[in-house]
Amino acid sequence: SLGSKSATITVISDDPAGPKTVKVSGAAKPPRLAVVIADAGSFGNACIGSHVDEMMSLSNSGHCTLTITGINSSSAEFLVPSVLSYPLTLDAGDSLQVPIRFQPTSFGAKSGTITITSDDPTGVKSVAVSGNVPSGTLAVTGSTCIGGVKAGFLGERAISICNVGDCDLHVTSVAFKRKSKYWKLINNPFPATLHPG
């Protein structure tokens, strides 16, 4: 068990002065799990369909072997590595790099907690992680003013539908709000996915 220990060793012999005793003591110092992750656990931006990996460092800053029995995530969008069998052991002074993957499935700010269980007597260690999932950003440019058109002739204008965001933009349709026999879209390419830029 952990902690300071003491005992008395008694040596019995045929010495007429009787048994001799020796006081002994020692300390069973605990392992200590230290968890380190960069940028306070922030993974930054990641698009849907992509991922960002960050390394989390687990080290044993104690004096005895540390036994890690589990690494778990509270969020399905922050993935911990698959470990074929626990426990993992770290000798005193050793460290282990563990990849954590941010793989989002929906837009917006995301957060989670990575939990590491071990035989550190101070208990379970938890690390907060976060990330952001931006969408594409729609911008429409060009002129829609055709001006005067003689009867029997056509007037055309081009507009550009652009993605000025950091992630893919999925344009599901481009259409007139109300149908009219006088107006139509020519070579309408949508639905389509517009990549950034």
Phi, psi and omega in degrees: 000163183279158174115181179283141183229150175211155180200171176237127176262126181251128178252118182256131180212185177269017174298124182297342179285352177098184181296152175249144181237149178228129177276133178231151179209161178192175180226128174265094185279144186281158167289159181221118180273124173245132182243129182230132174218142185287158173054037179054030178083010180274127179265356181074210182269143173214137179275154173298134182092356176238185179208160175231131179253138173229148179266135174249130182260128174248124180227154178256102180264015177266196185252350183232168183299134178261135178246118179263125185251352179185146173228120186227158178238142178278351184234138178288349180267350172246109190259133175264158182291151175282129177247123185295323178205134172263158008272162168259139181240141177234123175289165180304129180086351181275160177220163183221130176269126182240122179282135173244131184248129172262110183230088188284156178238356179209165184283159172109182179285139182234150176210159179196178179228127174264126184245130179242122178255138182205184176267018170299122185294347177282351173108195183290141176255137181232143178232127177279136177234153181210162178195171181228144182238095179281162175255176168291164181234121184278132172224134180242126180232164180110167182259138175253008178273108182274332181081197182285135179230128179292152179300134179088356178250167180249148171236134182230149172218152178248138172241151179251129176253115192238155172249109180256014179268187184266347182232171180300145176244124181260105179270114185277327178195154171228122185204163174286146180295319176232135180290146178211143179286351182266349184230142173204154176271135181255131178053050180290115185272003188261148014286148180198161176256127177257124177281160179306130181086000000 
